[in-house]
Amino acid sequence: MPNHYTAAGTNIEEVKRKNAEYGLSYNEVKALLASTGGKNTKQFSDTNAEEIKKQIHPH
């Protein structure tokens, strides 16, 4: 029987189960964006683009 816990004591199966209950995974989002060519994706984001631009280019 394989060990279902990490060295730190984390239950790997429990983490996988909880992750499955939440939104899309990183790879699922990448696949979605790739399938749409990145067009019309604003509906999937609540990111403030202007705020991000200010953080990247502070001057």
N, C-alpha and C positions, 0 to 999 in steps of 0.2 A: 504494500500500500504506500503510495507516494506521500511525502510530507506536504501538508497543506498550509504550513506556517513558515514565515520568513525567520531569519535568525533573530530579528527583533520581536518576534511573537505575533506578527500580523497574520490574520487568517486570509490567505490568498483568495479562497473561494468566496468569502464574504465580500471582499473588495470588488471582485468581478461582478457579483450579484448586484451590489449597490451601484456600480458604474453603469450597468445595464438599465437601471431604473431612470437614469438621467438622460439629458439630451444627446445629440449626436456626438460621436467621438471625433477626435482630431482628424483621423483618416477618413471618416464618413463625410466630414465637412469638406475636406480636400476633394473627395470624389464628387460631391455635389457641385462644388465650384468648377471642377474640371468638366463636368457634364453640361454645365450651362455656359462654358466659356467665360465665366466671370461676369456675365451680363445679368442685369436685374437681380442682383444679390443684396441690394440695400435692405430689402424686406427682412433679411435674416440677421441684420446687425443693428445694435443700438449704440455703436461706436460713434463718438463725436469726432469726425474727421478733422475738423479745424483744431480741436484741442490736441490731437495727435500730431498734427503738423507743427503746432507751437512747441510741443515737447521735443520734436526732432530738430527743428530749426528755431532755437530760442531768440535769435537776433533778427 
